[in-house]
Amino acid sequence: MEGGSDDKLRAHERPTSFDIAYRAGVSQSTVSRALRGDPNVNEETRRKIEAIARELKYKVDKNASNLRRQRSNTIAVLFFEDPSPDPSQINPFFLSMLGSITRACAKRSFDLLISFQRFAQDWNEDYEDSGKADGLILLGYGDYVDYRPHLEQLVAQGTRFVRWGAVEDGQPGLSIGSDNFQGGRTITEHLIGLGRRQIAFLGDASNHYPEFSERYRGFLSSMAAAGLEPGPQIDAISSEESGMAAAARLIGSGFQFDGIVAASDLIAAGALHWLRDAGIDVPRDVSLTGFDDIAAASLVNPPLTTMAQDTSLAGEKLVETLLKLVSGEPAESLVLPAKLIVRRSCGAKR
């Protein structure tokens, strides 16, 4: 009677990850990693484990799992407040990336918190240290010279984070970013190939804006390779207002330009408005390019030739890299290629 009662009790016990591990012939830790979507688990092994879990009607107890691992199963995305064409104060470039980050988190059964970065506070105070999030993804930064000490503080505090930005030697923490130098080269070569020779660059090319600086270096490299003297470099941050002001300064400089490489689509869009108001036709008189391929780049008239950064892949890699840090696995910064998108803002020299 007693033995029968024990068997009956066991028959009604909930299956555990150890039961799945025994059936699958793997370790319990492999089962745990497979069921939380760890990309390092072999795909065949993952499918086998998931099939057994369904057969046993196993359900992950997220609360118990998180307590054991002292994790929240949550990632926090922190935006830096940027000038933008709408009241969101979010650079439109990051909106499509946010969609990719959300999908990447959902695929791995992680929740997502979204907030703005506040320099007046320690960023990790309300997130990782409080247990609200296991790590941070940082998008946008404003002036990098002002921003870098905050990154150094995060490193010193042991905060797990990854950011979208320029990938440089000796930088604090890990970054995922585009190949800005090659992007600057490619889009300048495109203008030169159209017969444009008097080409100016709009964008702050100092260490305050490392991505713009790399795009400018690419611009200079292409001009030098073609045996051309570069036109003026005029400072501008990534906003339409700054692009308009930069175009006004370029016109006022007296330089007879027939091409403009703008460091971002927002700068290019602002320059386009000012050129039109000044009676300069794009692309008949001047070929104009941007960088980023935000949604507005295809909507302005004429649509902008630009360098597209792969925001879908970027979001995936940001999440993947951060979760490696969270799991204590090796992780590194990564440079992604950018792609030339040709539209009507560029035309051959007549």
Summary of the structure (lengths in Angstrom):
residues: 350
radius of gyration: 25.4
end to end distance: 99.0
largest distance: 101.5
contacts: 1176
relative contact order: 0.12
helix: 44%
strand: 15%
